[in-house]
Amino acid sequence: MSKKPQSLADELKSFVAPFRVDGSEHFHLRSLKTNERGSLDKAAGEEIIVANRRRLVDFQEKLYAQDRWSLLLIFQGMDAAGKDSAIKSVFEGINPQGCEVTAFKQPSTKELDHDFMWRSMIALPERGRIGIFNRSYYEECLVVRVHPEVLAKEKLPPRLVTKNIWRERFEDISAIERYLSRNGIVVLKFFLNVSRQEQRARFLERLEEPAKNWKFSMADVDERALWPRYMAAYQDMIRHTASRAAPWHVVPADHKWFARVVIGSTIVSALEKLDLHFPKVDKTERSEFKRVREALLAEGKREVGKKAE
């Protein structure tokens, strides 16, 4: 008896399930390794990365053509965790017309005159498209929490800034993500979990390579001193905002190639579950296609006749 062929979801499961956090189990960030790479070596990992790119290209074309679902991918992580390079690698070869990357920096004056979700909501992907957030509204529960002086600039009425503000923001974010998922936006969130030691090594690399100097600032070193506070903020944030509708994926990021295996596999697995396909053409349209074909062929014959004369 022949063995049943393995589905794509089953094939990629070992690179997705171990890193998925959906709120069904208690979450401890400290218990997760940053240098995990399973039984893979880098060469095998690179093959999976390339295969996932091909799959992603196929799924993205169907996603765009079907025009029903959209995909929102959120990338969070400490400086030098590899967010930029992961996005560039995983989406290599993707049609840029169906994909948009939004990088969220320090809020502008206009953005500070709106609620904290506003600038993210206006950047949501349209149906049929992939939206990538390089950092996101989650910065409001990370940087703003670690630096209370930033919260003071957000012009909130003082009586609303209570000891419950972070729990309230978690609740608001979860409600919005549930709303998005009910409207056909698949939300996948990635925390690139890099170690403090690996971050230091990457900072030193940036200092040594002129092409990477622009990425470095002394503020990055200052933030390193706040590492324990950031890890506590990530722990609390992931624990309170992970759900089945919008799961977190805590990606081991010390090995960049393995992080890309996990990210690509997670995205491909999610897209496979959507049953994407090219729209079917009905009989009326097929009849129209036949008339168009005949007209084009007749036009070609006329042109050939004119050249013969």
Protein Blocks (a to p, Z undefined) as FASTA:
>chain_A
ZZddddfklmmmmmmmmmpcehlaccdfklpcfkbgbjadfklmmmmmmmmmmmmmmmmm
mmmmnomaccdddddddehilmmmmmmmmmgoiafklgccdddddddfklmmpcfklmmm
mmpccehiacddehifklmmmmmmmmmmlmmmnopafklmcfklmmmmmmmmmmmmmmmm
mnopacddddddddfklmmmmmmmmmmmmklmmmpcfklmmmmmmmmmmmmmmmmmmmmm
gcfklccddddfkbmmlmmmmmmmmmmmmmmmnopacddddfklmmmmmmmmmmmmmmmm
mmmmmmmZZ
